[in-house]
Amino acid sequence: MFAIVAGPYTYVESKTHDESLPPMRVYLRKSVIKTVQPEVLDEMLNTTLVGMRFYKDLFGISYQFDKYDQVFVPEFNMGAMENAGCVTFTESMLRRG
């Protein structure tokens, strides 16, 4: 199972040095990232890191994939879709500043 997302995207990456957690990124269209405060993206990444650590401690198993991406896409009527290593959200769910 895999996900392919293509377009003029840019990203913000987590700044963790925890070797047991995968690299995490939030992707947005280049035209949209200008409308989002950096604190909003930092909060998303921090919340994801807390969740990853919680489930690792609860189950004793680290996240099983090499990366974890969250992608905000336009015109996506599902709201969100979970794929291994890539979770997509509709842009309407994005909190803008």
N, C-alpha and C positions, 0 to 999 in steps of 0.2 A: 504494500500500500504506500502511496506517495502523493504528494501535492505539488503542483506547479503553479506558481504565481509570477506573472511577467508584467512589466510595465516600468514607468519612470519612478522607481522607488528609491528611497534613502532610508537609513536606519539609525537607531540609537542602540548601543550595546551596553550590557551590564558590566560593571566594574569589579566584579567579585574575583578573588584569587583562591576561591575554594575549589580544589582539584576534583572534588566529588560531584560538583555541579557542572552541567554543560554550559557552553556559551549561550547567552540569551540575547535576543534582539527584538526590537519593536520596529516594524517596517511601516512607512507611510509614503504616500505619493509626495514627491518633492514640492508640489504646489500646496499641499495640505500641512506639511510639517511647520510651515511658517505661521500657521494659525493656532498652533498648540504650544502652550507654555512648557518649557523644559521640565518643570517640576511635575507636571502631569505624567510625562514619560518616565521620569525617575521613579515616581510612585508606582507605576505599573510594573516596572522591573523589580523594584523592592518587594512588592506584594507577591510576585511570582517566585522570587528567591525564598521568601518566608514559607510559601506553600511547598516548594521543593524540599526545603529542609524539614518541614513538619512531616511530610509523607515518608521521607527517608528515615527519620527517627521512628515514626509509627510502625512502619513495615520492615525496617532494617534492610531495605533495598534501595540503592541509588537509582535515579532516573536512567532508563535503559537505552536512550538514544544519544547520538553525538551532539545534538544541538536542540534548541527550543526557540522557535520563532513565533512571534505574534504579528499578524499582518492585517492592516486595516485596508479594506478594498471598497471601491465605489460600486453602487448599483448591485448590491448583494442582498437578496431578499430572504436569506435564511437566518440572519441575525448573527450566527456564529457557526463554525464548522471545525471540529476537532480532528486533526490528522496527526499521525506520529511525527513529532518534531515541528509541526507547523499548524498553528491555530489561526483561522481567519475570522475576522469580525467585519461587520458592515461599518462604514465610516460614520454612520449616524449615531453609533454608540460611543464615539470618541468625544471626550470632553475638551472643548476648545476654549481658549482664553479671550 
